[in-house]
Structure formats: structure tokens, C-alpha cells
Amino acid sequence: MEEKKESSKKINHVATGIAGAIIGAGITAAAAALQNKKTQQKVKNVLKTAGKKAMKYCDQLKSETIKQTKTKAGKIKEGIKNIKEVKAIKDIKEVKEAKEVKKETKKPL
């Protein structure tokens, strides 16, 4: 549960940073765009491209996080299965030992 919070915080920080960069670029671009029409069009194109790249990056980050979470969940399930198998083996050994002790105690001296 704690790992989930940590990974979502990381995503939020990255998204916030990207959003801040886009806003900063927008302000700078707005100042430059006031000068002429060619510059305005160039700025619009750059901002569109930056926005698309930022969204693509966020989507990739989200997919990566989901993939890592599923991988870790699988490893945890596998670990639990291994623990159960070890416990079952231990239980079987204890039963066999108990049967041997029982046989030994039934033998006449």
C-alpha cells in the first residue's frame, strides 16, 4: 500500500514538473508571439508538439508503473506459494518422523 502511494507521488511530481515547464514555455512564447504572425504560428506549433510529447511521456510513465506493479504483485504471489510449499514439505517430514517414533515405541525391548 505504501509503495502505491510512493509511485503515485512520483507520477504527480513528474506531471507537475511537466505542466510547469509547459506553462513557463507558454508565457515566454506569449511574449514572443506578440511581435509578429510568423512567430505566433511557430510558437503554436512548438506548444502543440511539447504538449503532445508531455502527454505521451505521462502515458508511458503510467504504463511503466502499472507494469512494475503487476510484476511485483506476481513476485509476491510466487513468494507466498513458495512459503506454502516449504511449510507443506515441513509438515510432511514432521508426520513421517512422528510415524517413525510411533513405530519405534511399539517395538518390544
N, CA, C and O atoms as CSV, one atom per row, in Angstrom:
chain,resi,resn,atom,element,x,y,z
A,1,MET,N,N,0.838,-1.187,0.000
A,1,MET,CA,C,0.000,0.000,0.000
A,1,MET,C,C,0.882,1.250,0.000
A,1,MET,O,O,0.613,2.230,-0.695
A,2,GLU,N,N,1.954,1.179,0.811
A,2,GLU,CA,C,2.869,2.312,0.902
A,2,GLU,C,C,3.581,2.532,-0.430
A,2,GLU,O,O,3.806,3.674,-0.831
A,3,GLU,N,N,3.945,1.419,-1.131
A,3,GLU,CA,C,4.618,1.545,-2.428
A,3,GLU,C,C,3.714,2.226,-3.442
A,3,GLU,O,O,4.181,3.013,-4.266
A,4,LYS,N,N,2.423,1.928,-3.385
A,4,LYS,CA,C,1.476,2.524,-4.325
A,4,LYS,C,C,1.444,4.036,-4.131
A,4,LYS,O,O,1.436,4.795,-5.101
A,5,LYS,N,N,1.427,4.469,-2.867
A,5,LYS,CA,C,1.426,5.905,-2.586
A,5,LYS,C,C,2.702,6.551,-3.101
A,5,LYS,O,O,2.673,7.634,-3.685
A,6,GLU,N,N,3.839,5.860,-2.873
A,6,GLU,CA,C,5.122,6.393,-3.322
A,6,GLU,C,C,5.157,6.547,-4.841
A,6,GLU,O,O,5.593,7.582,-5.345
A,7,SER,N,N,4.706,5.535,-5.571
A,7,SER,CA,C,4.764,5.601,-7.034
A,7,SER,C,C,3.812,6.650,-7.568
A,7,SER,O,O,4.129,7.322,-8.550
A,8,SER,N,N,2.634,6.811,-6.939
A,8,SER,CA,C,1.697,7.830,-7.423
A,8,SER,C,C,2.228,9.225,-7.122
A,8,SER,O,O,1.975,10.158,-7.884
A,9,LYS,N,N,2.963,9.381,-6.014
A,9,LYS,CA,C,3.580,10.672,-5.713
A,9,LYS,C,C,4.614,11.022,-6.772
A,9,LYS,O,O,4.708,12.169,-7.210
A,10,LYS,N,N,5.397,10.011,-7.183
A,10,LYS,CA,C,6.413,10.243,-8.208
A,10,LYS,C,C,5.761,10.689,-9.506
A,10,LYS,O,O,6.240,11.616,-10.160
A,11,ILE,N,N,4.679,10.038,-9.876
A,11,ILE,CA,C,3.979,10.394,-11.107
A,11,ILE,C,C,3.446,11.821,-11.002
A,11,ILE,O,O,3.562,12.598,-11.949
A,12,ASN,N,N,2.864,12.167,-9.855
A,12,ASN,CA,C,2.321,13.507,-9.664
A,12,ASN,C,C,3.425,14.564,-9.743
A,12,ASN,O,O,3.221,15.636,-10.313
A,13,HIS,N,N,4.582,14.266,-9.177
A,13,HIS,CA,C,5.688,15.223,-9.234
A,13,HIS,C,C,6.156,15.426,-10.676
A,13,HIS,O,O,6.425,16.550,-11.100
A,14,VAL,N,N,6.247,14.346,-11.407
A,14,VAL,CA,C,6.674,14.437,-12.809
A,14,VAL,C,C,5.647,15.226,-13.613
A,14,VAL,O,O,6.003,16.119,-14.383
A,15,ALA,N,N,4.365,14.890,-13.429
A,15,ALA,CA,C,3.308,15.586,-14.163
A,15,ALA,C,C,3.299,17.074,-13.809
A,15,ALA,O,O,3.112,17.920,-14.683
A,16,THR,N,N,3.497,17.389,-12.542
A,16,THR,CA,C,3.548,18.786,-12.116
A,16,THR,C,C,4.722,19.512,-12.760
A,16,THR,O,O,4.593,20.650,-13.209
A,17,GLY,N,N,5.871,18.837,-12.798
A,17,GLY,CA,C,7.056,19.438,-13.419
A,17,GLY,C,C,6.847,19.709,-14.898
A,17,GLY,O,O,7.222,20.762,-15.413
A,18,ILE,N,N,6.246,18.745,-15.568
A,18,ILE,CA,C,5.974,18.908,-16.999
A,18,ILE,C,C,4.990,20.042,-17.229
A,18,ILE,O,O,5.173,20.871,-18.120
A,19,ALA,N,N,3.944,20.067,-16.414
A,19,ALA,CA,C,2.946,21.135,-16.546
A,19,ALA,C,C,3.596,22.506,-16.308
A,19,ALA,O,O,3.305,23.467,-17.020
A,20,GLY,N,N,4.466,22.587,-15.313
A,20,GLY,CA,C,5.163,23.842,-15.025
A,20,GLY,C,C,6.036,24.282,-16.192
A,20,GLY,O,O,6.091,25.463,-16.534
A,21,ALA,N,N,6.717,23.311,-16.795
A,21,ALA,CA,C,7.573,23.630,-17.947
A,21,ALA,C,C,6.739,24.140,-19.116
A,21,ALA,O,O,7.129,25.081,-19.808
A,22,ILE,N,N,5.591,23.509,-19.326
A,22,ILE,CA,C,4.718,23.934,-20.428
A,22,ILE,C,C,4.176,25.337,-20.162
A,22,ILE,O,O,4.116,26.162,-21.074
A,23,ILE,N,N,3.785,25.608,-18.927
A,23,ILE,CA,C,3.267,26.939,-18.589
A,23,ILE,C,C,4.359,27.990,-18.767
A,23,ILE,O,O,4.120,29.062,-19.323
A,24,GLY,N,N,5.563,27.668,-18.286
A,24,GLY,CA,C,6.684,28.597,-18.445
A,24,GLY,C,C,6.986,28.872,-19.910
A,24,GLY,O,O,7.232,30.010,-20.308
A,25,ALA,N,N,6.962,27.819,-20.695
A,25,ALA,CA,C,7.198,27.978,-22.132
A,25,ALA,C,C,6.076,28.801,-22.755
A,25,ALA,O,O,6.310,29.610,-23.652
A,26,GLY,N,N,4.864,28.585,-22.272
A,26,GLY,CA,C,3.714,29.339,-22.794
A,26,GLY,C,C,3.836,30.825,-22.533
A,26,GLY,O,O,3.536,31.642,-23.404
A,27,ILE,N,N,4.274,31.174,-21.341
A,27,ILE,CA,C,4.443,32.597,-21.006
A,27,ILE,C,C,5.527,33.224,-21.872
A,27,ILE,O,O,5.362,34.321,-22.406
A,28,THR,N,N,6.637,32.506,-21.999
A,28,THR,CA,C,7.730,33.005,-22.842
A,28,THR,C,C,7.265,33.126,-24.288
A,28,THR,O,O,7.551,34.109,-24.972
A,29,ALA,N,N,6.550,32.115,-24.729
A,29,ALA,CA,C,6.060,32.112,-26.106
A,29,ALA,C,C,5.061,33.238,-26.341
A,29,ALA,O,O,5.042,33.846,-27.412
A,30,ALA,N,N,4.236,33.511,-25.344
A,30,ALA,CA,C,3.240,34.577,-25.486
A,30,ALA,C,C,3.925,35.931,-25.681
A,30,ALA,O,O,3.497,36.748,-26.496
A,31,ALA,N,N,4.971,36.144,-24.934
A,31,ALA,CA,C,5.701,37.408,-25.076
A,31,ALA,C,C,6.309,37.523,-26.469
A,31,ALA,O,O,6.269,38.585,-27.091
A,32,ALA,N,N,6.869,36.422,-26.945
A,32,ALA,CA,C,7.477,36.440,-28.281
A,32,ALA,C,C,6.409,36.528,-29.369
A,32,ALA,O,O,6.620,37.159,-30.404
A,33,ALA,N,N,5.281,35.902,-29.132
A,33,ALA,CA,C,4.229,35.850,-30.141
A,33,ALA,C,C,3.606,37.216,-30.416
A,33,ALA,O,O,3.027,37.431,-31.480
A,34,LEU,N,N,3.719,38.107,-29.496
A,34,LEU,CA,C,3.139,39.429,-29.687
A,34,LEU,C,C,3.846,40.215,-30.796
A,34,LEU,O,O,3.324,41.221,-31.277
A,35,GLN,N,N,5.012,39.760,-31.193
A,35,GLN,CA,C,5.800,40.530,-32.140
A,35,GLN,C,C,5.325,40.393,-33.591
A,35,GLN,O,O,5.185,41.408,-34.274
A,36,ASN,N,N,5.072,39.171,-34.086
A,36,ASN,CA,C,4.583,39.053,-35.469
A,36,ASN,C,C,3.851,37.724,-35.698
A,36,ASN,O,O,3.888,36.832,-34.850
A,37,LYS,N,N,3.192,37.606,-36.843
A,37,LYS,CA,C,2.351,36.447,-37.158
A,37,LYS,C,C,3.169,35.168,-37.364
A,37,LYS,O,O,2.749,34.095,-36.931
A,38,LYS,N,N,4.329,35.268,-38.016
A,38,LYS,CA,C,5.152,34.085,-38.235
A,38,LYS,C,C,5.582,33.484,-36.892
A,38,LYS,O,O,5.542,32.270,-36.696
A,39,THR,N,N,5.983,34.341,-36.002
A,39,THR,CA,C,6.404,33.888,-34.679
A,39,THR,C,C,5.230,33.255,-33.943
A,39,THR,O,O,5.392,32.242,-33.263
A,40,GLN,N,N,4.059,33.845,-34.077
A,40,GLN,CA,C,2.880,33.289,-33.418
A,40,GLN,C,C,2.626,31.857,-33.884
A,40,GLN,O,O,2.365,30.971,-33.070
A,41,GLN,N,N,2.704,31.637,-35.177
A,41,GLN,CA,C,2.455,30.293,-35.718
A,41,GLN,C,C,3.523,29.306,-35.251
A,41,GLN,O,O,3.213,28.170,-34.890
A,42,LYS,N,N,4.773,29.744,-35.261
A,42,LYS,CA,C,5.860,28.877,-34.793
A,42,LYS,C,C,5.656,28.492,-33.333
A,42,LYS,O,O,5.837,27.335,-32.954
A,43,VAL,N,N,5.283,29.463,-32.527
A,43,VAL,CA,C,5.062,29.228,-31.097
A,43,VAL,C,C,3.916,28.233,-30.896
A,43,VAL,O,O,4.015,27.325,-30.071
A,44,LYS,N,N,2.841,28.407,-31.648
A,44,LYS,CA,C,1.707,27.490,-31.544
A,44,LYS,C,C,2.141,26.065,-31.877
A,44,LYS,O,O,1.769,25.118,-31.185
A,45,ASN,N,N,2.924,25.923,-32.936
A,45,ASN,CA,C,3.394,24.592,-33.329
A,45,ASN,C,C,4.289,23.963,-32.255
A,45,ASN,O,O,4.166,22.780,-31.936
A,46,VAL,N,N,5.178,24.771,-31.716
A,46,VAL,CA,C,6.071,24.269,-30.665
A,46,VAL,C,C,5.271,23.847,-29.438
A,46,VAL,O,O,5.532,22.790,-28.863
A,47,LEU,N,N,4.308,24.656,-29.037
A,47,LEU,CA,C,3.498,24.327,-27.866
A,47,LEU,C,C,2.654,23.071,-28.090
A,47,LEU,O,O,2.509,22.248,-27.185
A,48,LYS,N,N,2.109,22.928,-29.276
A,48,LYS,CA,C,1.340,21.715,-29.581
A,48,LYS,C,C,2.238,20.478,-29.492
A,48,LYS,O,O,1.866,19.462,-28.905
A,49,THR,N,N,3.418,20.591,-30.084
A,49,THR,CA,C,4.364,19.470,-30.059
A,49,THR,C,C,4.783,19.150,-28.626
A,49,THR,O,O,4.822,17.986,-28.228
A,50,ALA,N,N,5.094,20.189,-27.858
A,50,ALA,CA,C,5.511,19.985,-26.468
A,50,ALA,C,C,4.385,19.336,-25.663
A,50,ALA,O,O,4.631,18.428,-24.869
A,51,GLY,N,N,3.178,19.793,-25.863
A,51,GLY,CA,C,2.031,19.224,-25.158
A,51,GLY,C,C,1.831,17.757,-25.500
A,51,GLY,O,O,1.577,16.933,-24.621
A,52,LYS,N,N,1.947,17.435,-26.790
A,52,LYS,CA,C,1.787,16.039,-27.223
A,52,LYS,C,C,2.883,15.161,-26.625
A,52,LYS,O,O,2.618,14.050,-26.164
A,53,LYS,N,N,4.118,15.670,-26.638
A,53,LYS,CA,C,5.234,14.901,-26.080
A,53,LYS,C,C,5.055,14.703,-24.574
A,53,LYS,O,O,5.331,13.625,-24.047
A,54,ALA,N,N,4.597,15.740,-23.893
A,54,ALA,CA,C,4.378,15.644,-22.443
A,54,ALA,C,C,3.305,14.603,-22.133
A,54,ALA,O,O,3.465,13.803,-21.211
A,55,MET,N,N,2.227,14.608,-22.889
A,55,MET,CA,C,1.153,13.640,-22.664
A,55,MET,C,C,1.638,12.220,-22.971
A,55,MET,O,O,1.308,11.277,-22.252
A,56,LYS,N,N,2.416,12.076,-24.032
A,56,LYS,CA,C,2.950,10.763,-24.397
A,56,LYS,C,C,3.870,10.256,-23.291
A,56,LYS,O,O,3.821,9.081,-22.925
A,57,TYR,N,N,4.706,11.140,-22.761
A,57,TYR,CA,C,5.621,10.771,-21.683
A,57,TYR,C,C,4.837,10.347,-20.434
A,57,TYR,O,O,5.181,9.353,-19.795
A,58,CYS,N,N,3.799,11.089,-20.091
A,58,CYS,CA,C,2.967,10.743,-18.927
A,58,CYS,C,C,2.299,9.387,-19.131
A,58,CYS,O,O,2.225,8.586,-18.200
A,59,ASP,N,N,1.818,9.127,-20.331
A,59,ASP,CA,C,1.200,7.832,-20.631
A,59,ASP,C,C,2.216,6.691,-20.506
A,59,ASP,O,O,1.897,5.630,-19.969
A,60,GLN,N,N,3.427,6.909,-21.000
A,60,GLN,CA,C,4.471,5.895,-20.893
A,60,GLN,C,C,4.823,5.636,-19.430
A,60,GLN,O,O,4.999,4.490,-19.015
A,61,LEU,N,N,4.922,6.708,-18.664
A,61,LEU,CA,C,5.249,6.592,-17.251
A,61,LEU,C,C,4.157,5.816,-16.513
A,61,LEU,O,O,4.441,4.972,-15.662
A,62,LYS,N,N,2.916,6.116,-16.854
A,62,LYS,CA,C,1.783,5.414,-16.243
A,62,LYS,C,C,1.837,3.924,-16.589
A,62,LYS,O,O,1.677,3.075,-15.713
A,63,SER,N,N,2.062,3.612,-17.860
A,63,SER,CA,C,2.130,2.215,-18.301
A,63,SER,C,C,3.268,1.477,-17.611
A,63,SER,O,O,3.111,0.330,-17.191
A,64,GLU,N,N,4.409,2.137,-17.496
A,64,GLU,CA,C,5.574,1.535,-16.849
A,64,GLU,C,C,5.279,1.232,-15.384
A,64,GLU,O,O,5.632,0.167,-14.878
A,65,THR,N,N,4.634,2.171,-14.715
A,65,THR,CA,C,4.298,1.998,-13.304
A,65,THR,C,C,3.333,0.837,-13.117
A,65,THR,O,O,3.496,0.033,-12.199
A,66,ILE,N,N,2.335,0.745,-13.978
A,66,ILE,CA,C,1.367,-0.361,-13.907
A,66,ILE,C,C,2.079,-1.692,-14.139
A,66,ILE,O,O,1.823,-2.671,-13.438
A,67,LYS,N,N,2.968,-1.720,-15.121
A,67,LYS,CA,C,3.709,-2.947,-15.435
A,67,LYS,C,C,4.559,-3.381,-14.237
A,67,LYS,O,O,4.574,-4.559,-13.882
A,68,GLN,N,N,5.260,-2.435,-13.618
A,68,GLN,CA,C,6.099,-2.752,-12.464
A,68,GLN,C,C,5.254,-3.234,-11.290
A,68,GLN,O,O,5.655,-4.147,-10.568
A,69,THR,N,N,4.093,-2.627,-11.099
A,69,THR,CA,C,3.206,-3.029,-10.013
A,69,THR,C,C,2.728,-4.460,-10.222
A,69,THR,O,O,2.711,-5.255,-9.283
A,70,LYS,N,N,2.337,-4.792,-11.463
A,70,LYS,CA,C,1.889,-6.149,-11.760
A,70,LYS,C,C,3.025,-7.146,-11.559
A,70,LYS,O,O,2.807,-8.239,-11.038
A,71,THR,N,N,4.235,-6.773,-11.970
A,71,THR,CA,C,5.394,-7.649,-11.813
A,71,THR,C,C,5.659,-7.919,-10.334
A,71,THR,O,O,5.899,-9.060,-9.937
A,72,LYS,N,N,5.614,-6.865,-9.526
A,72,LYS,CA,C,5.858,-7.032,-8.085
A,72,LYS,C,C,4.756,-7.871,-7.448
A,72,LYS,O,O,5.033,-8.698,-6.579
A,73,ALA,N,N,3.524,-7.669,-7.866
A,73,ALA,CA,C,2.412,-8.453,-7.329
A,73,ALA,C,C,2.604,-9.933,-7.665
A,73,ALA,O,O,2.347,-10.803,-6.833
A,74,GLY,N,N,3.053,-10.208,-8.879
A,74,GLY,CA,C,3.324,-11.584,-9.291
A,74,GLY,C,C,4.420,-12.223,-8.458
A,74,GLY,O,O,4.326,-13.392,-8.084
A,75,LYS,N,N,5.460,-11.452,-8.170
A,75,LYS,CA,C,6.565,-11.960,-7.355
A,75,LYS,C,C,6.090,-12.248,-5.930
A,75,LYS,O,O,6.505,-13.232,-5.318
A,76,ILE,N,N,5.232,-11.400,-5.416
A,76,ILE,CA,C,4.699,-11.619,-4.070
A,76,ILE,C,C,3.869,-12.900,-4.039
A,76,ILE,O,O,4.004,-13.705,-3.118
A,77,LYS,N,N,3.013,-13.090,-5.042
A,77,LYS,CA,C,2.201,-14.321,-5.114
A,77,LYS,C,C,3.101,-15.546,-5.197
A,77,LYS,O,O,2.845,-16.559,-4.546
A,78,GLU,N,N,4.150,-15.448,-5.997
A,78,GLU,CA,C,5.081,-16.568,-6.148
A,78,GLU,C,C,5.778,-16.862,-4.816
A,78,GLU,O,O,5.957,-18.023,-4.448
A,79,GLY,N,N,6.162,-15.819,-4.108
A,79,GLY,CA,C,6.796,-15.982,-2.795
A,79,GLY,C,C,5.865,-16.655,-1.803
A,79,GLY,O,O,6.287,-17.535,-1.053
A,80,ILE,N,N,4.606,-16.251,-1.792
A,80,ILE,CA,C,3.619,-16.855,-0.895
A,80,ILE,C,C,3.451,-18.338,-1.238
A,80,ILE,O,O,3.369,-19.178,-0.342
A,81,LYS,N,N,3.400,-18.656,-2.522
A,81,LYS,CA,C,3.267,-20.049,-2.960
A,81,LYS,C,C,4.465,-20.867,-2.479
A,81,LYS,O,O,4.308,-21.990,-2.000
A,82,ASN,N,N,5.668,-20.289,-2.611
A,82,ASN,CA,C,6.877,-20.991,-2.163
A,82,ASN,C,C,6.858,-21.239,-0.658
A,82,ASN,O,O,7.256,-22.306,-0.191
A,83,ILE,N,N,6.398,-20.252,0.088
A,83,ILE,CA,C,6.305,-20.401,1.546
A,83,ILE,C,C,5.342,-21.533,1.897
A,83,ILE,O,O,5.630,-22.350,2.772
A,84,LYS,N,N,4.202,-21.578,1.215
A,84,LYS,CA,C,3.219,-22.640,1.463
A,84,LYS,C,C,3.810,-24.007,1.123
A,84,LYS,O,O,3.582,-24.978,1.845
A,85,GLU,N,N,4.569,-24.087,0.028
A,85,GLU,CA,C,5.182,-25.356,-0.361
A,85,GLU,C,C,6.203,-25.800,0.682
A,85,GLU,O,O,6.250,-26.977,1.041
A,86,VAL,N,N,7.011,-24.879,1.164
A,86,VAL,CA,C,8.011,-25.211,2.182
A,86,VAL,C,C,7.317,-25.685,3.456
A,86,VAL,O,O,7.749,-26.654,4.080
A,87,LYS,N,N,6.250,-25.005,3.838
A,87,LYS,CA,C,5.503,-25.387,5.028
A,87,LYS,C,C,4.901,-26.775,4.851
A,87,LYS,O,O,4.920,-27.581,5.781
A,88,ALA,N,N,4.365,-27.063,3.666
A,88,ALA,CA,C,3.790,-28.375,3.394
A,88,ALA,C,C,4.853,-29.457,3.475
A,88,ALA,O,O,4.606,-30.526,4.033
A,89,ILE,N,N,6.018,-29.198,2.932
A,89,ILE,CA,C,7.122,-30.163,2.990
A,89,ILE,C,C,7.524,-30.402,4.439
A,89,ILE,O,O,7.749,-31.541,4.848
A,90,LYS,N,N,7.611,-29.338,5.201
A,90,LYS,CA,C,7.973,-29.445,6.619
A,90,LYS,C,C,6.921,-30.269,7.356
A,90,LYS,O,O,7.260,-31.128,8.170
A,91,ASP,N,N,5.651,-30.011,7.074
A,91,ASP,CA,C,4.569,-30.762,7.714
A,91,ASP,C,C,4.663,-32.242,7.367
A,91,ASP,O,O,4.475,-33.089,8.240
A,92,ILE,N,N,4.948,-32.566,6.112
A,92,ILE,CA,C,5.084,-33.965,5.678
A,92,ILE,C,C,6.234,-34.638,6.419
A,92,ILE,O,O,6.096,-35.770,6.882
A,93,LYS,N,N,7.369,-33.946,6.532
A,93,LYS,CA,C,8.519,-34.504,7.251
A,93,LYS,C,C,8.168,-34.756,8.713
A,93,LYS,O,O,8.546,-35.785,9.273
A,94,GLU,N,N,7.451,-33.830,9.331
A,94,GLU,CA,C,7.067,-33.994,10.733
A,94,GLU,C,C,6.132,-35.191,10.905
A,94,GLU,O,O,6.249,-35.927,11.884
A,95,VAL,N,N,5.218,-35.390,9.976
A,95,VAL,CA,C,4.297,-36.533,10.036
A,95,VAL,C,C,5.087,-37.835,9.901
A,95,VAL,O,O,4.845,-38.785,10.645
A,96,LYS,N,N,6.030,-37.885,8.957
A,96,LYS,CA,C,6.850,-39.082,8.775
A,96,LYS,C,C,7.670,-39.370,10.032
A,96,LYS,O,O,7.768,-40.523,10.454
A,97,GLU,N,N,8.252,-38.351,10.623
A,97,GLU,CA,C,9.038,-38.523,11.839
A,97,GLU,C,C,8.159,-39.033,12.983
A,97,GLU,O,O,8.569,-39.900,13.755
A,98,ALA,N,N,6.958,-38.488,13.082
A,98,ALA,CA,C,6.038,-38.924,14.130
A,98,ALA,C,C,5.662,-40.394,13.942
A,98,ALA,O,O,5.579,-41.132,14.924
A,99,LYS,N,N,5.434,-40.832,12.706
A,99,LYS,CA,C,5.109,-42.231,12.429
A,99,LYS,C,C,6.280,-43.140,12.797
A,99,LYS,O,O,6.081,-44.222,13.350
A,100,GLU,N,N,7.503,-42.698,12.488
A,100,GLU,CA,C,8.679,-43.495,12.825
A,100,GLU,C,C,8.840,-43.611,14.335
A,100,GLU,O,O,9.172,-44.685,14.837
A,101,VAL,N,N,8.615,-42.542,15.056
A,101,VAL,CA,C,8.705,-42.569,16.507
A,101,VAL,C,C,7.647,-43.515,17.066
A,101,VAL,O,O,7.915,-44.274,17.997
A,102,LYS,N,N,6.458,-43.467,16.501
A,102,LYS,CA,C,5.369,-44.337,16.940
A,102,LYS,C,C,5.744,-45.804,16.716
A,102,LYS,O,O,5.501,-46.648,17.579
A,103,LYS,N,N,6.342,-46.109,15.546
A,103,LYS,CA,C,6.767,-47.476,15.251
A,103,LYS,C,C,7.835,-47.942,16.243
A,103,LYS,O,O,7.794,-49.069,16.737
A,104,GLU,N,N,8.782,-47.060,16.521
A,104,GLU,CA,C,9.874,-47.391,17.453
A,104,GLU,C,C,9.348,-47.668,18.860
A,104,GLU,O,O,9.863,-48.541,19.557
A,105,THR,N,N,8.333,-46.931,19.272
A,105,THR,CA,C,7.814,-47.114,20.628
A,105,THR,C,C,6.988,-48.380,20.736
A,105,THR,O,O,6.805,-48.875,21.849
A,106,LYS,N,N,6.481,-48.930,19.655
A,106,LYS,CA,C,5.679,-50.156,19.661
A,106,LYS,C,C,6.572,-51.403,19.667
A,106,LYS,O,O,6.101,-52.486,20.019
A,107,LYS,N,N,7.832,-51.276,19.291
A,107,LYS,CA,C,8.731,-52.441,19.251
A,107,LYS,C,C,9.045,-52.897,20.687
A,107,LYS,O,O,9.256,-52.076,21.579
A,108,PRO,N,N,9.071,-54.180,20.881
A,108,PRO,CA,C,9.410,-54.667,22.242
A,108,PRO,C,C,10.897,-54.453,22.521
A,108,PRO,O,O,11.730,-54.452,21.614
A,109,LEU,N,N,11.193,-54.275,23.782
A,109,LEU,CA,C,12.609,-54.064,24.178
A,109,LEU,C,C,13.378,-55.315,24.256
A,109,LEU,O,O,14.567,-55.290,24.573
